Amino acid sequence: MKALRALLAWGGLAALVYALLCLAVWAGQRNLLFHPDANPLKAAPAAAKTLILQTADGERLVTWWLEPPDRKAPVLLYLHGNGANLDARAGRLAALHQDGAGVLALSWRGYGGSTGSPSEAGWKRDADTGYDTLIRLGIEPERIVLFGESLGSAQAVMLAARVPVAGLVLDSSFDSALALGQGHYPWLPLQWLMRDPHRADLAAPKIEAPVLQLHCQDDPVSPLRHAQALQRRLGGGSELHLLPQTCHVPGYANWRAVVRGFLSQLRAQP
């Protein structure tokens, strides 16, 4: 009888500890998912103009606008990942512009001088604001290419399911943040805890535009199987390029020629 009471006591304690852990994860999950650098931007490419956009819910977003070289050039809406800010992407943005594309690079809410705090719902509004801005600037949907990086790739997929675009470039993409989390923490009931699941897999079947996926062979953050799972869900399929390295969002020099070729193909389409 004593042994049974002791077992029940230990079982109750374990259940309490597990419940407290779940509560801590629920309360602090956005600190685990988002790692913003809120410092003002200071490394804009030489050709960039700074535009301040206002979202539907009143947040102010800092963006860099690199004008396209002509009226037929593709224009990228660049959606960066969950860490640092646009300063860390200045080199790749300049390279994209040098290779003949216009670029509107969005600093998410809470990042790089933009107001607010990050969340999936907030990022959705930010992405919508960026797209609407391109339309107001006179950029036709058939010229708009979404470039999503890491967590930003999920927003790119979800945006492309809502609006017409010419194509997508997805760097270090995945099927959902929920699936990633379940892979890293299989002992947590994340399907009940996660507030920002970023279900790109649910939006992917609606996409018919061409998609270029870029991924490291051994990605410790977003394992390749998650990019392949997304590829299987995409309505129009995708072209998946692999870098035989252990990395996550590698230097843009690794992808530059591939992306340039993809954008050239889009431009050549009637």
C-alpha positions as a Markdown table, in Angstrom:
| # | Residue | x | y | z |
|---|---|---|---|---|
| 1 | Met | 0.0 | 0.0 | 0.0 |
| 2 | Lys | 2.8 | 2.4 | 0.8 |
| 3 | Ala | 4.4 | 1.6 | -2.5 |
| 4 | Leu | 1.2 | 2.4 | -4.3 |
| 5 | Arg | 0.8 | 5.7 | -2.5 |
| 6 | Ala | 4.4 | 6.6 | -3.3 |
| 7 | Leu | 3.9 | 5.7 | -6.9 |
| 8 | Leu | 0.8 | 7.8 | -7.1 |
| 9 | Ala | 2.5 | 10.7 | -5.4 |
| 10 | Trp | 5.4 | 10.6 | -7.9 |
| 11 | Gly | 3.0 | 10.3 | -10.7 |
| 12 | Gly | 1.1 | 13.3 | -9.5 |
| 13 | Leu | 4.3 | 15.3 | -9.2 |
| 14 | Ala | 5.4 | 14.3 | -12.7 |
| 15 | Ala | 2.0 | 15.4 | -14.1 |
| 16 | Leu | 2.3 | 18.7 | -12.3 |
| 17 | Val | 5.8 | 19.3 | -13.6 |
| 18 | Tyr | 4.7 | 18.4 | -17.1 |
| 19 | Ala | 1.7 | 20.7 | -16.8 |
| 20 | Leu | 3.9 | 23.6 | -15.6 |
| 21 | Leu | 6.3 | 23.0 | -18.5 |
| 22 | Cys | 3.5 | 23.1 | -21.0 |
| 23 | Leu | 2.2 | 26.4 | -19.4 |
| 24 | Ala | 5.7 | 27.8 | -19.6 |
| 25 | Val | 6.0 | 26.9 | -23.3 |
| 26 | Trp | 2.6 | 28.3 | -24.1 |
| 27 | Ala | 3.5 | 31.6 | -22.3 |
| 28 | Gly | 7.0 | 32.0 | -23.7 |
| 29 | Gln | 6.6 | 30.4 | -27.1 |
| 30 | Arg | 7.0 | 33.7 | -29.1 |
| 31 | Asn | 10.4 | 34.3 | -27.5 |
| 32 | Leu | 11.4 | 30.9 | -28.8 |
| 33 | Leu | 10.0 | 31.4 | -32.3 |
| 34 | Phe | 10.9 | 35.1 | -33.0 |
| 35 | His | 14.3 | 36.6 | -32.3 |
| 36 | Pro | 14.0 | 40.2 | -33.5 |
| 37 | Asp | 16.7 | 42.8 | -33.7 |
| 38 | Ala | 14.7 | 46.0 | -33.2 |
| 39 | Asn | 17.6 | 48.4 | -33.7 |
| 40 | Pro | 17.1 | 51.0 | -36.4 |
| 41 | Leu | 18.4 | 49.9 | -39.8 |
| 42 | Lys | 21.8 | 51.4 | -40.9 |
| 43 | Ala | 23.2 | 49.2 | -43.8 |
| 44 | Ala | 20.8 | 49.9 | -46.6 |
| 45 | Pro | 22.1 | 49.1 | -50.1 |
| 46 | Ala | 23.3 | 52.2 | -51.9 |
| 47 | Ala | 20.4 | 52.1 | -54.4 |
| 48 | Ala | 17.7 | 51.7 | -51.7 |
| 49 | Lys | 15.1 | 54.2 | -50.7 |
| 50 | Thr | 13.5 | 53.9 | -47.3 |
| 51 | Leu | 9.7 | 53.7 | -47.4 |
| 52 | Ile | 7.6 | 53.7 | -44.2 |
| 53 | Leu | 4.4 | 51.7 | -44.6 |
| 54 | Gln | 1.3 | 51.6 | -42.3 |
| 55 | Thr | -0.5 | 48.3 | -41.7 |
| 56 | Ala | -4.2 | 47.9 | -41.4 |
| 57 | Asp | -3.8 | 47.7 | -37.6 |
| 58 | Gly | -1.8 | 50.8 | -37.3 |
| 59 | Glu | 1.8 | 49.5 | -37.1 |
| 60 | Arg | 4.6 | 51.4 | -39.0 |
| 61 | Leu | 6.9 | 49.2 | -41.1 |
| 62 | Val | 10.4 | 50.2 | -42.4 |
| 63 | Thr | 11.1 | 48.9 | -45.9 |
| 64 | Trp | 13.8 | 49.3 | -48.4 |
| 65 | Trp | 12.7 | 49.9 | -52.0 |
| 66 | Leu | 15.1 | 49.2 | -54.9 |
| 67 | Glu | 13.4 | 50.2 | -58.1 |
| 68 | Pro | 13.4 | 47.8 | -61.0 |
| 69 | Pro | 15.6 | 48.7 | -64.0 |
| 70 | Asp | 12.6 | 48.6 | -66.4 |
| 71 | Arg | 8.9 | 48.0 | -66.7 |
| 72 | Lys | 9.3 | 44.4 | -67.5 |
| 73 | Ala | 11.7 | 43.4 | -64.7 |
| 74 | Pro | 10.5 | 41.1 | -62.0 |
| 75 | Val | 10.0 | 42.7 | -58.6 |
| 76 | Leu | 10.6 | 40.8 | -55.4 |
| 77 | Leu | 8.7 | 41.2 | -52.1 |
| 78 | Tyr | 11.5 | 40.0 | -49.7 |
| 79 | Leu | 10.2 | 38.4 | -46.5 |
| 80 | His | 13.1 | 37.7 | -44.2 |
| 81 | Gly | 13.4 | 35.1 | -41.4 |
| 82 | Asn | 12.9 | 35.2 | -37.7 |
| 83 | Gly | 16.3 | 36.4 | -36.6 |
| 84 | Ala | 18.3 | 39.7 | -36.9 |
| 85 | Asn | 17.0 | 42.3 | -39.3 |
| 86 | Leu | 17.4 | 43.6 | -42.8 |
| 87 | Asp | 20.9 | 44.8 | -42.2 |
| 88 | Ala | 22.0 | 41.2 | -42.2 |
| 89 | Arg | 20.4 | 40.8 | -45.7 |
| 90 | Ala | 21.8 | 43.9 | -47.3 |
| 91 | Gly | 24.3 | 42.1 | -49.4 |
| 92 | Arg | 21.8 | 39.6 | -50.9 |
| 93 | Leu | 19.3 | 42.4 | -51.6 |
| 94 | Ala | 22.0 | 44.4 | -53.4 |
| 95 | Ala | 22.9 | 41.3 | -55.4 |
| 96 | Leu | 19.2 | 40.7 | -56.4 |
| 97 | His | 19.0 | 44.3 | -57.6 |
| 98 | Gln | 22.3 | 44.0 | -59.5 |
| 99 | Asp | 20.9 | 41.0 | -61.3 |
| 100 | Gly | 18.0 | 42.9 | -62.7 |
| 101 | Ala | 15.2 | 42.7 | -60.2 |
| 102 | Gly | 13.4 | 45.3 | -58.3 |
| 103 | Val | 13.1 | 44.6 | -54.5 |
| 104 | Leu | 10.8 | 45.7 | -51.7 |
| 105 | Ala | 12.4 | 44.3 | -48.6 |
| 106 | Leu | 10.1 | 44.3 | -45.6 |
| 107 | Ser | 11.2 | 44.8 | -42.0 |
| 108 | Trp | 8.6 | 42.8 | -40.0 |
| 109 | Arg | 6.8 | 44.4 | -37.0 |
| 110 | Gly | 9.2 | 44.4 | -34.1 |
| 111 | Tyr | 12.3 | 44.2 | -36.3 |
| 112 | Gly | 14.7 | 46.9 | -37.6 |
| 113 | Gly | 12.9 | 50.0 | -36.6 |
| 114 | Ser | 9.3 | 48.8 | -37.3 |
| 115 | Thr | 6.8 | 49.1 | -34.5 |
| 116 | Gly | 4.8 | 46.3 | -32.8 |
| 117 | Ser | 5.5 | 42.8 | -31.7 |
| 118 | Pro | 5.9 | 39.8 | -34.0 |
| 119 | Ser | 3.2 | 37.1 | -34.4 |
| 120 | Glu | 1.9 | 35.0 | -37.2 |
| 121 | Ala | -1.3 | 37.2 | -37.5 |
| 122 | Gly | 0.8 | 40.4 | -37.4 |
| 123 | Trp | 3.2 | 39.1 | -40.0 |
| 124 | Lys | 0.3 | 38.2 | -42.3 |
| 125 | Arg | -0.9 | 41.9 | -42.1 |
| 126 | Asp | 2.7 | 43.0 | -42.8 |
| 127 | Ala | 3.0 | 40.8 | -45.9 |
| 128 | Asp | -0.4 | 42.0 | -47.2 |
| 129 | Thr | 0.8 | 45.6 | -46.7 |
| 130 | Gly | 4.0 | 44.9 | -48.7 |
| 131 | Tyr | 2.1 | 43.3 | -51.5 |
| 132 | Asp | -0.5 | 46.1 | -51.6 |
| 133 | Thr | 2.3 | 48.7 | -51.7 |
| 134 | Leu | 3.8 | 47.1 | -54.8 |
| 135 | Ile | 0.4 | 47.2 | -56.5 |
| 136 | Arg | 0.1 | 50.9 | -55.6 |
| 137 | Leu | 3.6 | 51.5 | -57.0 |
| 138 | Gly | 2.2 | 50.2 | -60.3 |
| 139 | Ile | 3.8 | 46.8 | -60.3 |
| 140 | Glu | 1.5 | 44.2 | -62.0 |
| 141 | Pro | 0.9 | 40.9 | -60.2 |
| 142 | Glu | 2.5 | 39.0 | -63.1 |
| 143 | Arg | 5.8 | 40.7 | -62.2 |
| 144 | Ile | 5.7 | 40.1 | -58.4 |
| 145 | Val | 7.9 | 37.3 | -57.1 |
| 146 | Leu | 7.7 | 36.5 | -53.4 |
| 147 | Phe | 11.1 | 35.7 | -51.8 |
| 148 | Gly | 10.6 | 34.0 | -48.4 |
| 149 | Glu | 13.5 | 33.1 | -46.1 |
| 150 | Ser | 13.1 | 30.5 | -43.4 |
| 151 | Leu | 10.1 | 31.5 | -41.3 |
| 152 | Gly | 9.4 | 34.1 | -44.0 |
| 153 | Ser | 9.0 | 31.3 | -46.5 |
| 154 | Ala | 5.8 | 30.2 | -44.8 |
| 155 | Gln | 4.4 | 33.7 | -45.0 |
| 156 | Ala | 5.3 | 33.8 | -48.7 |
| 157 | Val | 3.4 | 30.6 | -49.3 |
| 158 | Met | 0.4 | 31.7 | -47.4 |
| 159 | Leu | 0.4 | 35.1 | -49.2 |
| 160 | Ala | 0.6 | 33.4 | -52.6 |
| 161 | Ala | -2.5 | 31.5 | -51.7 |
| 162 | Arg | -4.4 | 34.8 | -51.2 |
| 163 | Val | -3.1 | 36.9 | -54.1 |
| 164 | Pro | -1.8 | 36.4 | -57.7 |
| 165 | Val | 2.0 | 36.3 | -58.1 |
| 166 | Ala | 4.4 | 35.4 | -60.8 |
| 167 | Gly | 6.4 | 33.0 | -58.7 |
| 168 | Leu | 8.1 | 32.2 | -55.4 |
| 169 | Val | 11.6 | 31.7 | -54.2 |
| 170 | Leu | 11.7 | 29.8 | -50.9 |
| 171 | Asp | 15.0 | 29.7 | -49.0 |
| 172 | Ser | 15.1 | 27.1 | -46.2 |
| 173 | Ser | 11.4 | 26.4 | -46.3 |
| 174 | Phe | 9.2 | 23.9 | -44.4 |
| 175 | Asp | 5.7 | 22.5 | -44.3 |
| 176 | Ser | 4.7 | 24.2 | -41.0 |
| 177 | Ala | 6.3 | 25.6 | -37.9 |
| 178 | Leu | 4.1 | 23.1 | -36.0 |
| 179 | Ala | 5.7 | 20.2 | -37.8 |
| 180 | Leu | 9.1 | 21.6 | -37.1 |
| 181 | Gly | 8.3 | 22.0 | -33.4 |
| 182 | Gln | 6.9 | 18.5 | -33.2 |
| 183 | Gly | 10.1 | 17.2 | -34.7 |
| 184 | His | 12.3 | 19.0 | -32.2 |
| 185 | Tyr | 10.0 | 18.5 | -29.1 |
| 186 | Pro | 7.9 | 15.3 | -29.7 |
| 187 | Trp | 7.0 | 15.1 | -26.1 |
| 188 | Leu | 5.1 | 18.3 | -26.0 |
| 189 | Pro | 1.4 | 18.6 | -27.2 |
| 190 | Leu | 2.3 | 21.5 | -29.6 |
| 191 | Gln | -0.9 | 21.0 | -31.6 |
| 192 | Trp | -2.7 | 22.4 | -28.6 |
| 193 | Leu | -0.1 | 24.9 | -27.4 |
| 194 | Met | 1.2 | 26.6 | -30.5 |
| 195 | Arg | -0.3 | 30.0 | -31.3 |
| 196 | Asp | 1.8 | 30.6 | -34.5 |
| 197 | Pro | 1.8 | 27.3 | -36.4 |
| 198 | His | 2.6 | 28.9 | -39.8 |
| 199 | Arg | 0.7 | 26.1 | -41.7 |
| 200 | Ala | 2.3 | 26.6 | -45.1 |
| 201 | Asp | 1.2 | 23.1 | -45.9 |
| 202 | Leu | -2.5 | 24.0 | -45.9 |
| 203 | Ala | -1.9 | 27.0 | -48.2 |
| 204 | Ala | 0.4 | 25.2 | -50.6 |
| 205 | Pro | -2.2 | 23.3 | -52.7 |
| 206 | Lys | -3.7 | 26.6 | -53.8 |
| 207 | Ile | -0.5 | 27.8 | -55.4 |
| 208 | Glu | -0.1 | 27.3 | -59.2 |
| 209 | Ala | 2.8 | 29.8 | -59.8 |
| 210 | Pro | 6.3 | 28.5 | -60.4 |
| 211 | Val | 8.2 | 27.8 | -57.2 |
| 212 | Leu | 12.0 | 27.6 | -56.6 |
| 213 | Gln | 13.0 | 25.9 | -53.3 |
| 214 | Leu | 16.6 | 26.3 | -52.0 |
| 215 | His | 17.7 | 24.1 | -49.1 |
| 216 | Cys | 20.8 | 22.8 | -47.4 |
| 217 | Gln | 21.2 | 19.0 | -47.5 |
| 218 | Asp | 21.7 | 18.9 | -43.8 |
| 219 | Asp | 19.7 | 21.7 | -42.2 |
| 220 | Pro | 19.7 | 21.5 | -38.4 |
| 221 | Val | 16.9 | 24.1 | -38.1 |
| 222 | Ser | 14.6 | 23.0 | -40.9 |
| 223 | Pro | 15.4 | 19.4 | -41.9 |
| 224 | Leu | 15.2 | 18.6 | -45.6 |
| 225 | Arg | 12.2 | 16.3 | -45.1 |
| 226 | His | 10.1 | 19.4 | -44.2 |
| 227 | Ala | 11.0 | 21.1 | -47.4 |
| 228 | Gln | 10.2 | 18.0 | -49.3 |
| 229 | Ala | 6.9 | 17.7 | -47.5 |
| 230 | Leu | 6.0 | 21.2 | -48.6 |
| 231 | Gln | 7.1 | 20.4 | -52.2 |
| 232 | Arg | 4.6 | 17.5 | -52.3 |
| 233 | Arg | 1.8 | 19.8 | -51.2 |
| 234 | Leu | 2.5 | 22.6 | -53.7 |
| 235 | Gly | -0.3 | 22.7 | -56.3 |
| 236 | Gly | 2.1 | 23.3 | -59.2 |
| 237 | Gly | 5.1 | 21.5 | -57.8 |
| 238 | Ser | 8.5 | 23.1 | -57.4 |
| 239 | Glu | 12.1 | 23.0 | -58.4 |
| 240 | Leu | 14.2 | 22.0 | -55.4 |
| 241 | His | 17.9 | 22.8 | -55.4 |
| 242 | Leu | 20.1 | 21.4 | -52.6 |
| 243 | Leu | 23.4 | 22.6 | -51.2 |
| 244 | Pro | 25.5 | 19.7 | -50.0 |
| 245 | Gln | 26.4 | 21.4 | -46.7 |
| 246 | Thr | 25.3 | 21.6 | -43.1 |
| 247 | Cys | 23.7 | 25.0 | -42.9 |
| 248 | His | 20.5 | 27.1 | -42.6 |
| 249 | Val | 20.0 | 30.1 | -44.9 |
| 250 | Pro | 23.5 | 30.0 | -46.3 |
| 251 | Gly | 25.3 | 32.9 | -47.9 |
| 252 | Tyr | 23.5 | 34.1 | -51.0 |
| 253 | Ala | 26.5 | 33.4 | -53.3 |
| 254 | Asn | 25.5 | 29.8 | -53.1 |
| 255 | Trp | 22.2 | 30.5 | -54.7 |
| 256 | Arg | 22.8 | 33.6 | -56.8 |
| 257 | Ala | 23.1 | 31.9 | -60.2 |
| 258 | Val | 20.1 | 29.6 | -59.6 |
| 259 | Val | 17.9 | 32.5 | -58.6 |
| 260 | Arg | 19.1 | 34.6 | -61.5 |
| 261 | Gly | 18.2 | 31.8 | -63.9 |
| 262 | Phe | 14.8 | 31.3 | -62.3 |
| 263 | Leu | 14.0 | 35.1 | -62.5 |
| 264 | Ser | 15.1 | 35.1 | -66.2 |
| 265 | Gln | 12.7 | 32.3 | -67.0 |
| 266 | Leu | 9.9 | 34.2 | -65.4 |
| 267 | Arg | 10.7 | 37.3 | -67.3 |
| 268 | Ala | 10.8 | 35.3 | -70.6 |
| 269 | Gln | 7.3 | 34.0 | -70.1 |
| 270 | Pro | 4.6 | 35.8 | -72.2 |
